[in-house]
């Protein structure tokens, strides 16, 4: 039994041939499609593992709890030296107390020099759960 090859280096593509009703039900038609899907999955799995490993390099602390019990500041600090990596500040609450803006400030390795700032608009569903985070341009 042959096994679908996993590409090295792993790669990803959104280009997938669409099957037509006139295509023969043959391995030569299906195998390239399966190979692409399997290789997409292999890359995503590898990236997911790397992201999980990165998260383990940070500790998260919350502060500034509001009247509704929501923490409005979340900090991520590097485990190795306790320097600040990212500070997230929630602001602009609506009438229901849902914060509309998340300002994320990322810091360089010294923990004090700002690397970049991302401003995210938060959108909620009827239950008050965040359903979308839209970065400003």
N, C-alpha and C positions, 0 to 999 in steps of 0.2 A: 504494500500500500504506500503510495506516494504521500508526502506531507507538503502542505503549502509552505513556501519559503518565506522567512521573515527577513526583510531587507536590512542590511547594515551598511551605512547608518540607517536607522529607522526613518521613514518618511511618511508624509501625509499628503493626500490629494482629495479634493472635492470633485474631481472629474471622474465620473462613473458612466460607463456606457449604458444607455437605456436599452433594455431588452424589447424587441419588437415581436409581434405575434408571428411573424414570418421566420424568426430565428429558429434554427434546429435545436432540439433539446439534446445538446451535446456538450461534453466536458470542455471542449475547446472554446465554447461560448461562455460557460459558467465559471470556469477556473480563473480567468483574469479578473472577473468581478469579485469572486471570493478572495483572491489574493489581495486586491486593493483594500477590501473591507477589513481583512485580517491585519494587514500592515497598518492601516489607520488605527485600529484598536491597539496594536502593539505600541505604537508611538504614544497614543493617549495614556495608556497604562504606565509607560515609563515616565511621562511627564507628571502624572498624578502622584507617583511614588516620590519623585523629586520634590514636588510641592509639599507633600506631607512631611518629608524630611526637613525642608526649609522651615515649616511651621514649628517643628520641634526645637528650632534654634532660638525661638522667641518665647518670652513669658508675657502674658496679657494681664493688665490690671485695669480696673474700672474705678471711676470716681465721679464726684459731683452728681449725686442722685437728686432728681427733681421731685416735686410733690407727688407725682404719679409713680414713683419708684423706678424711674428709668435713669440709668447712668448716662450722663451726657458727654463724658470724656472716657475714651478707651486708649490706653497706651500699650504699645508692643516694644519690649526691651530685649536686647540681645542677651541670651543666657550667658555667653562667654564672659562679658565684661559689664553687663547691666547698662550699657549705653542705649539711649532712646533710638529706636528704629522708625517708628511711626506713631503719630498722635492723631486720633480721630475725635473730632468735636462735633456733636450734634447741635443744630440750631434751627431757628425758624419753625416753632411748633404751630400746628394748625389748631382749630377749635377743639379737636378731639385729643390733643396732646401728642399727636404724631409729628415727629421732627421731619421737616422737609429737606433739610440740607445736612450733609455730612462733609466736613472739611477735613481732608486727610493730608497731614504734613509729614513728608518723609525726610529723614535725616541721614547725613553722611556718617561714615564709620565713627567719627568723633562724638556723635550723639547730640551735637548742638548746632552744627551748620546745616541749614535747610538745603536739601537736594532738590525737592520739587513739592508743589502743593496741588492736590486734586480736589475739585469741588464736585460733589456728587449730589444729584437731586434724587430723593427717595420717593417712590410712589407706593401707595398702600391699597390693599383690597378692602372690602366692606368689613372684614373681621379685624382690621388693623394690622395685618401682616404685611411686611415689605414684599412687594412682588416685582419691583424693578429698581435698579440703581443705574441712573443715567449720568455719565460724566459730562461736565460742561466742556465746550470746545474752546 
